[in-house]
Amino acid sequence: MRDEPRRDAIRTESAAIGPESAGPLRRLGTWNPRPVAGHVLHRLTRLPSDTKALLLLAAAAHQDAPDTPASACLVLRAAQAAELGTDTLESAERAGLLRADAEHVSFGPRLTARAVYDAAPLRARQTAHRLLASLLDAEHDRLAHLLHLALATPAPAPDLAGDLAGAARTPASAVTDARRALALRRAATLTPDAPERAALLAEAAEHAYRIGRADWARRWTAQTRGLPAGTVARGMAAHVHGLIALRDGPIADAQQSLLLATRLLARHSPKAAVRCRLDAAEAAWALGDASGFRDAVEPLTREPAPGPGDTVAYGVGTRAMLDPGLAGFATGSAVLRGVVARAEHADDIEQLLRAGGAALMVGDVAAAGRISGRALALARVSGPVTAVPRILEHLAYAELRAGRHMQARTHAEEGALAARRIGQRNLVAHHHAVLALVASLDDDATTVRRHADTVEAIAAAHGLRQPATLVSWALARADLARGRPVEAAARLAPMLREDSGQGHFALRMLPVPCFVEAAVLAGTPEPARGPLAAFAVWAELQTDPQAPAQLACCQALLAAFDGSLPEDVEALYETALSRHPQPDNGFEHARTLLSYGRWLRRTRRPAKARDVLRDARAAFDRCGARVWSAHAAAELRATGAPPTSQPSAGLGELTPQQLRIARYVAEGATNREIATYLSVSIRTVDHHLRNVFATLGVRSRVELARLVDRAEALS
């Protein structure tokens, strides 16, 4: 039977699309769609009315899931029901406004569907939605059916709003968070009850946040402020606001919003309050606020604690881990290991995220990788997309801790892109901190500095202490690799003092081995003794499999500086090598070999030094630490070993020691600093430098630096 009124309404109303309908185009938002919209309108005005009607049907079909293509079957059935011409689809495709295949219909530029939809008069849009609703199965496609019906119905419509909200809350796996968000938002528009409208807007904002639409979430939570919202709605809105700020805003603001949400939800929705409490603890962690972290999770240690068991256990375990002494750590570690064990075969992404973090805290790097890998696979299939950057962060840290730096780089690069795509700048900073740490192994100082600049710009604006600490460590490690221990020690010293206001309470031990090495090489070991004593206690906790070996290596460095017997120093180095996890060809193992080989060379045992330094260089090469491999090669040349390849053009006539001094000069080091780096006298440096000038025919340090830079660039 022909549906004459519906066909005529769509044709008549869609024919009115033209420049005079452009008013709504100017109110699309902050991304300035006028060039796209103007281009679309220009094409629309030249199309037949049936083609315009088909485009409107396709645009209306997009409104229940704007980020995904519309069903080609639904659009063509609607066109057939409206008795549009058989060539309308081809006409729309020829106009460059629509693309179609056997399953989907999609628009070209991202804003084309919105431009077509907003250019149509309201009555035409409502007619199109009524037609689409009538073609959808009210039972099997209930949410889509009700959403199109709601978009065709003017407000108020309380019964329809209730049905739509109920369908959006149905736990159906085929229903996406995007469709739930839009349905709840439309239900809020249709309901006449202001408190209910506020609750629906807050609920819609939660789903919008999960799909990475922070713009929707911000707008909808803002709309709750002028409404007489109930306590739960206010708590939900505060939670969403806090989550948005946690990922893309000032962390202190996020912390306060999340604590407010915790208080508002504690009585009426205690399980949601527990989630808010853990999110507030995460904000305190990012801030480096140890007392704030303890205060946030402290109530979870009291019985009975509401919420899922592993959620509460995670809070209890992390709180205990921060207690001073071994007893608290042992208690917390046991609780967190239980969280890890129970998540090995879980499918809940939030549970897997917590377990991945717990595994990193207790030093179970292998479990952290397995669990985070499982979480990533699930998130890529079923979402939420907002979890992907966090999961990739856990994976990158697990790879770093395991010494697999290239894999860490891969995960961090993907994580930074994913976070940037959905507007999570704080997580962009976390991933660039990982990239800076990796770059300190195998890239030039400019690359490390570039990543550090990205982190520092975000960290300074938003108060991120954790990535800022990691970046300072990366810069110090880059200084060490280039023979600048004085600069490295100066960067690290403030991070290790609790009263400095710098560094992160949970990361303070990680840079200690670098600081000890830098302080010893700079000739000022005294400031390193206190941090090393604390590191010795931390190493006993076994949260880092490399820590016992690093401790022995640091003890060897200090013993050598203090003039201990050579056999005692050598015993410490051998202990350090034996403590590295086996099998291990990673970065920390290579650094121990480099330190050992350097000491052997300076104690005039060149033959053994060459063997050890060759092993160090090979280990650095295996883990991709090119800068450190070059450092080991320079130490190897200083033992008198022949170079494996010809030095850079123009420098081949220098002795190994002269070549090292020339490179230090090119980096801007003074003669006193070079003497400290090489453990020789200033007079010896002066002597070598005069010979370098004579051999190369240069007359100033500036000329020498230019020559070295050119030669290194050529090589």
CORDA-V488646 format. One line per field, one symbol per residue. phi: phi as a letter, one per 40 degrees, with the letter a starting at -180 (. if undefined). psi: psi as a letter, one per 20 degrees, with the letter a starting at -180 (. if undefined). burial: # if it has 16 or more other C-alpha atoms within 10 Angstrom, else .. Layout:
BEGIN
phi = ???
psi = ???
burial = ???
END
This chain:
BEGIN
phi = .ccdcccccccccccccadcccdcccbciccfcdcccccccccccbccccccccccccccccccaccbccccccccccccccfcccbccccccccgbabbbcbbbaccddccdccccccccdccccccccccccccccbcbdccdcccccccbcccaccccccccccccccbcccccccccccccccccccccccccccccccccccccccgccccccccccccccbcccccccccccccdccccccaaccccddcccccddcccdccaccccccccccccccccccgcccccccccdccccbccchddcccdcccccccccccgcccccccccccccdccccdbcbcccccccccccccccgccccdcccccccccccccbgcccccccccccccccccccgccccccdcccccccccccbgbcccdcdcccccccccccbbccccdcccccccccccccbgccccccccccccccccccbgbccccccccdcccccccgbgbdcbccdcddcccccccccgbcdccccdccccccccccgcbccddccccccccdcccccgccdcccccccccdccccdbcabccccccccccccccccccgbcccdccccccccccccccgcccccccccccccccgccccaccddgbccccdcccccccccccgccccccccdcfbcccccdccccccdcccgbbaccccccccccccccc
psi = ppmgggghggggghhipahijighhikhaijmjgggghgghghgijqqhhgggghggghhhihimijqqqphggghgghghjlrqijhghghghijiqpqahhqpqreqhjgghggghiqqghgghgghggghhiqoighlgggghghhhiipqqqmhghgggggghhipmphipqhghgghghghhhhhpioghhggghggghhghghhjjmhggggghhhiihjqmqrggghggghggghgghhhkaphhggghghhghgghihghmhghhgghghhhhhghghiknghhgghgighiiqqqprrqghgghgggghghhiqqrhggggghggghhggggiihkriphgghgghghghhhjjmhghgggghgggggghhgjaqhihghgghgggghghghijmhhhggghhggggggghhjkmhhhggghhgghggghihjrrhhgghghhggghgghhhikohghhghhhgghhhhgghjkmhghghhhhghhiphjijrrphijhhgjghggggggghijmigiigghhghhgghhhikioiighghghgghgghgghikrphhgghhgghgghhipppqokaghghhggggghggggijlmhghgggghggggggghhjjmgghghghhghghiijqqqhqprqpiiiiqrghhgggghgghijqrhggghggilrrhhgggghhghggggikqjrhgggggggggghgh.
burial = .....##.###.######...#..#.......##..#..##..#..#.##################..####.###.##.####...##.###...####....###...###########..##########.##.....############.#..#.######.##......#################..#####################.###.###.#..###.################################.###..######################.###.#####....###..#############.....######.######..##....#.###############.##########.##...###########################.##########.######################.#..##.######.##..############################.###.###....####..################.#..##.##..##.##.#.##################........##.######.##....#################....#..##.##########.#################.#.....##..#..#############..#.#.######...#..#..##..##..#.......##.###......
END
